[in-house]
């Protein structure tokens, strides 16, 4: 072990540790602090959905059964007519092209996407194709909600799955009727944005919270030592921004990195009645109460009883039923639950009941009605 040189009553190692702690405290974010970019979005910065109808060709006999999907035949005829190939009338319905599948193509157009940039697309079967594996998507225009073309898609479909069948048996791994094409669409038109217009930008909070909106406005004003931010309501904060585009981009980049000590969220208990899931946040509190909950089980058994007559009695066989009913009541008496202001205390109190998640659904609703559960119940 190497010796440590002393100076001023403290070792060099001690001074180094103290200096490191000083720098860590100076640059570490505040406890419970979050960046503005994690709490809010800039109004007007959004993606747009694109949709298109296309054809996937080159399938190994796993395409649509055209007799059951007339839109596939119509799509083929329309595409061939644009290429100068006309199908004789009356023969379109008799086409049996097992290597083609009609698909819907979807994509997200990012904000400020410019012509020439490429975006990912998702290809999903529209008919009864068995698999899109190995197929190629033909040129497909992608339209927005205004029916304008914003991108053109084409490329080889990547399907993360496999399947096999033989002798009446069939097995599949993952989903074969949908796939993706990375960078499969080229942007042809940009969407104008209003972020660079006007003297203000607006921050949209992802969750409505008046306290958080006030804290964001206060943090921005403290950062720039002037009143440039104003909380308009529990969802939006208006901020005065520079006029020139370069200064505004720099301003917004710095704005998103400001740390904000968020206000505590409202106490909520989320109940999924379909799956029996129960989730509660740390603000949930419990007042002292007494709970009694038991399960009533009723069992009805019916057994056939056959009465066989004696020989030469000329009687008939009679079949009757013997029924038995059993009623069983499970559960304890009243259980006193102590109050708790921490999530761990609430969980311990509920676990002491020994109830299943399905029973807790009814217990929590009853506790809310009794006023002992200080939280909002939300059933999804």
C-alpha positions as CSV (number, residue, x, y, z in Angstrom):
1,X,0.0,0.0,0.0
2,X,1.4,3.4,-1.0
3,X,1.7,6.1,1.6
4,X,-0.4,9.3,1.4
5,X,1.3,12.7,1.9
6,X,-0.2,14.8,4.6
7,X,-0.8,18.5,4.5
8,X,-2.8,20.9,6.7
9,X,-4.2,18.1,8.9
10,X,-5.8,16.2,6.0
11,X,-4.5,13.7,3.5
12,X,-4.2,14.4,-0.2
13,X,-6.7,11.6,-0.8
14,X,-9.2,13.2,1.5
15,X,-8.9,16.6,-0.3
16,X,-9.4,14.9,-3.7
17,X,-12.5,13.1,-2.5
18,X,-13.9,16.4,-1.1
19,X,-13.1,18.2,-4.3
20,X,-14.8,15.5,-6.4
21,X,-17.9,15.7,-4.1
22,X,-18.0,19.5,-4.5
23,X,-17.9,19.2,-8.3
24,X,-20.5,16.4,-8.3
25,X,-22.8,18.5,-6.1
26,X,-22.4,21.5,-8.4
27,X,-23.2,19.8,-11.6
28,X,-25.7,17.1,-10.5
29,X,-29.3,17.9,-11.2
30,X,-31.7,18.6,-8.4
31,X,-33.4,15.7,-6.7
32,X,-36.5,14.7,-8.6
33,X,-35.6,17.2,-11.4
34,X,-36.5,16.4,-15.0
35,X,-35.6,18.2,-18.2
36,X,-38.2,20.2,-20.0
37,X,-37.8,18.0,-23.1
38,X,-38.9,15.0,-21.0
39,X,-42.0,16.9,-19.7
40,X,-43.3,18.9,-22.7
41,X,-43.3,19.1,-26.5
42,X,-43.0,22.2,-28.6
43,X,-46.3,23.0,-30.1
44,X,-46.2,22.5,-33.9
45,X,-43.4,19.9,-33.8
46,X,-45.3,16.8,-34.7
47,X,-45.2,13.9,-37.1
48,X,-47.9,13.1,-39.7
49,X,-49.4,9.7,-40.7
50,X,-49.1,8.5,-44.3
51,X,-51.1,5.8,-45.9
52,X,-51.1,4.0,-49.3
53,X,-52.4,1.0,-51.2
54,X,-49.8,-1.2,-52.9
55,X,-48.9,-4.6,-54.3
56,X,-46.2,-7.0,-53.2
57,X,-44.9,-9.3,-55.9
58,X,-42.4,-12.1,-56.0
59,X,-44.1,-14.3,-53.4
60,X,-43.5,-18.0,-53.5
61,X,-47.2,-19.0,-53.9
62,X,-48.2,-17.4,-50.7
63,X,-50.1,-14.5,-52.1
64,X,-53.8,-13.6,-52.2
65,X,-56.4,-16.0,-53.6
66,X,-57.7,-13.5,-56.2
67,X,-61.1,-15.2,-56.4
68,X,-61.7,-14.0,-52.8
69,X,-59.9,-10.7,-53.0
70,X,-61.3,-8.7,-56.0
71,X,-59.4,-5.5,-55.0
72,X,-56.1,-7.4,-55.7
73,X,-57.3,-8.1,-59.3
74,X,-58.4,-4.4,-59.7
75,X,-55.0,-3.2,-58.4
76,X,-53.1,-5.5,-60.8
77,X,-55.3,-4.3,-63.8
78,X,-54.8,-0.7,-62.9
79,X,-51.0,-1.0,-62.5
80,X,-50.7,-2.9,-65.8
81,X,-52.8,-0.4,-67.7
82,X,-50.5,2.4,-66.5
83,X,-47.6,0.4,-68.0
84,X,-49.4,0.1,-71.3
85,X,-50.6,-3.5,-70.8
86,X,-54.4,-3.9,-71.2
87,X,-56.1,-7.0,-69.9
88,X,-59.0,-8.2,-72.1
89,X,-62.4,-7.5,-70.5
90,X,-63.9,-10.5,-68.7
91,X,-60.6,-12.1,-68.0
92,X,-59.7,-10.1,-64.9
93,X,-61.9,-12.1,-62.5
94,X,-60.2,-15.4,-63.8
95,X,-56.7,-14.3,-62.9
96,X,-55.0,-16.8,-60.5
97,X,-51.8,-15.0,-59.5
98,X,-50.6,-16.6,-56.3
99,X,-47.4,-14.6,-56.2
100,X,-49.0,-11.2,-55.6
101,X,-50.6,-9.7,-52.5
102,X,-52.5,-6.5,-51.9
103,X,-51.1,-4.5,-48.9
104,X,-51.6,-1.3,-47.0
105,X,-48.4,0.8,-46.5
106,X,-48.2,3.0,-43.5
107,X,-45.5,5.5,-42.4
108,X,-44.8,8.4,-40.1
109,X,-43.5,11.6,-41.7
110,X,-41.2,13.3,-39.2
111,X,-41.4,17.0,-38.5
112,X,-39.3,19.1,-40.9
113,X,-38.7,16.2,-43.3
114,X,-37.4,17.5,-46.6
115,X,-37.8,16.1,-50.1
116,X,-35.2,13.4,-50.8
117,X,-35.0,12.1,-47.2
118,X,-35.9,8.5,-46.6
119,X,-38.3,7.1,-43.9
120,X,-39.2,3.6,-42.7
121,X,-42.5,2.0,-43.8
122,X,-44.6,-0.8,-42.6
123,X,-46.3,-3.2,-45.1
124,X,-49.4,-5.1,-43.9
125,X,-51.4,-7.7,-45.9
126,X,-54.9,-6.6,-46.9
127,X,-56.2,-9.8,-48.3
128,X,-55.7,-13.5,-47.4
129,X,-52.0,-13.8,-48.2
130,X,-50.2,-16.5,-46.2
131,X,-46.9,-14.7,-46.1
132,X,-45.1,-11.6,-47.4
133,X,-41.7,-13.2,-46.9
134,X,-39.4,-12.6,-49.9
135,X,-41.8,-10.1,-51.6
136,X,-41.0,-6.8,-53.2
137,X,-43.3,-3.8,-52.8
138,X,-44.0,-2.0,-56.1
139,X,-43.9,1.8,-56.3
140,X,-46.7,3.1,-53.9
141,X,-47.7,6.7,-53.4
142,X,-48.2,7.6,-49.7
143,X,-50.8,10.2,-49.0
144,X,-51.7,12.3,-45.9
145,X,-55.0,13.3,-44.4
146,X,-55.4,16.0,-47.1
147,X,-55.1,13.4,-49.9
148,X,-51.8,14.9,-51.1
149,X,-48.8,12.7,-52.0
150,X,-46.0,13.2,-49.5
151,X,-43.8,10.1,-50.2
152,X,-43.2,7.3,-52.6
153,X,-42.5,3.8,-51.2
154,X,-40.8,0.8,-52.9
155,X,-38.4,-2.0,-51.8
156,X,-37.9,-5.5,-50.5
157,X,-40.1,-6.5,-47.5
158,X,-38.3,-7.7,-44.5
159,X,-40.4,-10.2,-42.5
160,X,-39.1,-11.4,-39.1
161,X,-40.7,-14.8,-39.1
162,X,-40.8,-18.2,-40.7
163,X,-43.4,-20.9,-41.4
164,X,-43.7,-24.5,-42.6
165,X,-46.5,-26.9,-43.3
166,X,-46.7,-30.6,-44.3
167,X,-49.1,-33.4,-43.9
168,X,-51.9,-31.2,-42.6
169,X,-49.7,-29.8,-39.9
170,X,-48.6,-26.1,-39.8
171,X,-46.3,-24.1,-37.7
172,X,-45.4,-20.4,-37.8
173,X,-42.9,-18.2,-35.9
174,X,-43.8,-14.6,-35.5
175,X,-46.2,-12.8,-37.8
176,X,-45.8,-13.5,-41.6
177,X,-48.5,-11.1,-43.0
178,X,-46.7,-7.9,-42.1
179,X,-43.2,-6.6,-42.5
180,X,-41.0,-3.5,-42.7
181,X,-38.8,-1.8,-45.2
182,X,-36.1,0.3,-43.6
183,X,-35.7,3.6,-45.5
184,X,-38.3,2.3,-47.9
185,X,-39.9,5.6,-48.8
186,X,-38.6,8.8,-50.2
187,X,-40.1,12.1,-49.1
188,X,-41.5,14.1,-52.0
189,X,-43.1,17.0,-50.2
190,X,-42.4,18.8,-46.9
191,X,-45.0,19.9,-44.4
192,X,-44.7,23.6,-43.4
193,X,-44.3,24.3,-39.7
194,X,-45.4,27.3,-37.7
195,X,-42.7,27.0,-35.0
196,X,-40.5,29.6,-36.6
197,X,-43.3,32.2,-37.0
198,X,-44.3,34.8,-34.5
199,X,-42.5,36.1,-31.4
200,X,-43.6,33.2,-29.1
201,X,-43.3,29.4,-28.9
202,X,-45.6,27.3,-26.8
203,X,-44.7,24.3,-24.7
204,X,-47.4,21.6,-24.5
205,X,-47.1,19.5,-21.3
206,X,-47.7,15.8,-21.8
207,X,-49.8,15.6,-18.6
208,X,-52.0,18.3,-17.3
209,X,-50.5,19.6,-14.1
210,X,-50.8,23.3,-12.9
211,X,-47.9,22.9,-10.5
212,X,-45.6,21.5,-13.2
213,X,-46.6,24.3,-15.6
214,X,-45.8,26.9,-13.0
215,X,-42.5,25.3,-12.2
216,X,-41.5,25.2,-15.9
217,X,-42.3,28.9,-16.3
218,X,-40.3,29.8,-13.1
219,X,-37.3,27.7,-14.1
220,X,-37.2,29.4,-17.6
221,X,-37.5,32.9,-16.1
222,X,-34.7,32.1,-13.5
223,X,-32.5,30.7,-16.2
224,X,-32.6,33.9,-18.3
225,X,-33.1,36.3,-15.4
226,X,-36.2,37.9,-17.0
227,X,-39.9,37.2,-17.4
228,X,-40.1,35.5,-20.8
229,X,-42.3,32.5,-19.9
230,X,-45.9,32.5,-18.8
231,X,-48.0,29.5,-17.7
232,X,-51.3,29.9,-19.5
233,X,-53.0,26.9,-18.0
234,X,-52.2,23.5,-16.7
235,X,-51.2,22.2,-20.1
236,X,-49.4,25.1,-22.0
237,X,-46.5,27.5,-21.3
238,X,-45.9,30.4,-23.6
239,X,-42.3,31.5,-24.1
240,X,-40.9,34.6,-25.9
241,X,-38.2,33.4,-28.3
242,X,-35.7,35.2,-30.6
243,X,-36.7,36.3,-34.0
244,X,-33.9,35.0,-36.2
245,X,-33.9,31.3,-37.1
246,X,-30.4,30.6,-35.9
247,X,-30.9,32.3,-32.5
248,X,-34.3,30.6,-32.1
249,X,-32.8,27.1,-32.7
250,X,-30.0,27.8,-30.2
251,X,-32.6,29.1,-27.7
252,X,-34.9,26.1,-28.0
253,X,-31.9,23.7,-27.7
254,X,-30.9,25.3,-24.4
255,X,-34.5,25.6,-23.3
256,X,-35.1,21.8,-23.5
257,X,-32.1,21.1,-21.3
258,X,-33.4,23.2,-18.3
259,X,-34.0,21.1,-15.3
260,X,-37.3,21.5,-13.5
261,X,-38.4,20.1,-10.1
262,X,-41.8,18.7,-11.0
263,X,-44.8,18.9,-8.8
264,X,-46.1,15.6,-7.3
265,X,-48.6,13.9,-9.5
266,X,-52.2,13.4,-8.3
267,X,-52.8,10.3,-6.4
268,X,-54.2,7.6,-8.7
269,X,-55.0,3.9,-8.7
270,X,-55.3,2.4,-12.2
271,X,-57.4,-0.7,-12.4
272,X,-57.6,-3.0,-15.4
273,X,-60.8,-5.0,-14.9
274,X,-60.0,-7.3,-17.8
275,X,-56.6,-8.5,-16.6
276,X,-57.0,-7.8,-12.9
277,X,-53.9,-5.5,-12.9
278,X,-53.7,-2.8,-10.3
279,X,-51.1,0.0,-10.4
280,X,-50.8,2.9,-8.0
281,X,-48.4,5.8,-7.8
282,X,-46.4,7.0,-4.8
283,X,-48.9,9.7,-3.9
284,X,-51.5,7.2,-2.8
285,X,-52.3,7.4,0.9
286,X,-54.5,5.3,3.2
287,X,-56.5,6.3,6.3
288,X,-57.2,3.8,9.1
289,X,-60.1,1.5,8.3
290,X,-61.5,-2.0,8.9
291,X,-62.1,-4.5,6.0
292,X,-63.9,-7.8,5.9
293,X,-64.0,-9.7,2.7
294,X,-64.9,-13.3,2.0
295,X,-65.7,-15.6,-0.9
296,X,-69.0,-17.4,-1.1
297,X,-68.8,-20.7,-3.0
298,X,-71.9,-22.6,-4.0
299,X,-71.3,-26.1,-5.4
300,X,-74.2,-28.2,-6.8
301,X,-73.6,-31.9,-7.6
302,X,-76.1,-34.1,-9.4
303,X,-75.6,-37.9,-9.7
304,X,-77.9,-40.2,-11.6
305,X,-79.6,-43.0,-9.6
306,X,-80.9,-46.0,-11.5
307,X,-83.7,-48.2,-10.1
308,X,-83.7,-51.7,-11.6
309,X,-86.9,-53.8,-11.1
310,X,-86.7,-57.4,-10.0
311,X,-86.8,-60.3,-12.5
312,X,-90.3,-61.3,-13.8
313,X,-91.8,-58.3,-12.1
314,X,-92.7,-56.7,-15.4
315,X,-91.5,-53.4,-14.0
316,X,-89.6,-50.7,-15.8
317,X,-86.2,-49.2,-15.1
318,X,-86.4,-45.7,-13.6
319,X,-83.6,-43.2,-13.7
320,X,-83.7,-40.4,-11.1
321,X,-81.2,-37.8,-9.9
322,X,-79.7,-37.2,-6.5
323,X,-78.6,-33.6,-6.0
324,X,-76.4,-32.2,-3.2
325,X,-75.7,-28.5,-2.6
326,X,-72.7,-27.3,-0.6
327,X,-72.2,-23.7,0.5
328,X,-68.8,-22.7,1.7
329,X,-67.9,-19.3,3.1
330,X,-64.3,-18.3,3.1
331,X,-62.7,-15.3,4.7
332,X,-61.8,-13.9,8.0
333,X,-63.5,-11.3,10.2
334,X,-62.8,-7.6,10.2
335,X,-59.2,-6.8,9.6
336,X,-57.9,-3.4,10.9
337,X,-55.7,-1.6,8.4
338,X,-53.4,1.1,9.8
339,X,-53.1,4.4,7.9
340,X,-50.1,5.0,5.7
341,X,-48.9,8.0,3.7
342,X,-46.2,6.0,1.9
343,X,-46.7,3.6,-1.0
344,X,-44.9,0.8,0.9
345,X,-47.3,1.2,3.9
346,X,-50.3,1.0,1.6
347,X,-49.0,-2.1,-0.1
348,X,-48.2,-3.8,3.2
349,X,-51.7,-3.0,4.5
350,X,-53.4,-4.4,1.3
351,X,-51.2,-7.5,1.3
352,X,-52.2,-8.3,4.9
353,X,-55.7,-8.9,3.7
354,X,-54.5,-11.9,1.7
355,X,-56.9,-11.0,-1.1
356,X,-56.4,-11.8,-4.8
357,X,-56.1,-9.0,-7.4
358,X,-59.7,-9.7,-8.4
359,X,-60.9,-9.2,-4.8
360,X,-58.8,-6.1,-4.4
361,X,-60.8,-4.5,-7.2
362,X,-63.9,-4.6,-5.1
363,X,-62.0,-3.8,-1.8
364,X,-60.4,-0.6,-3.3
365,X,-63.7,0.6,-4.7
366,X,-65.3,0.1,-1.3
367,X,-62.5,1.8,0.5
368,X,-62.8,4.8,-1.9
369,X,-66.5,5.0,-1.1
370,X,-65.8,4.9,2.6
371,X,-63.3,7.8,2.3
372,X,-60.3,5.8,3.6
373,X,-58.5,5.6,0.2
374,X,-57.1,9.0,-0.7
375,X,-56.6,8.5,-4.4
376,X,-58.5,8.7,-7.7
377,X,-59.7,5.4,-9.1
378,X,-59.4,5.0,-12.8
379,X,-60.8,1.9,-14.5
380,X,-59.4,1.1,-17.9
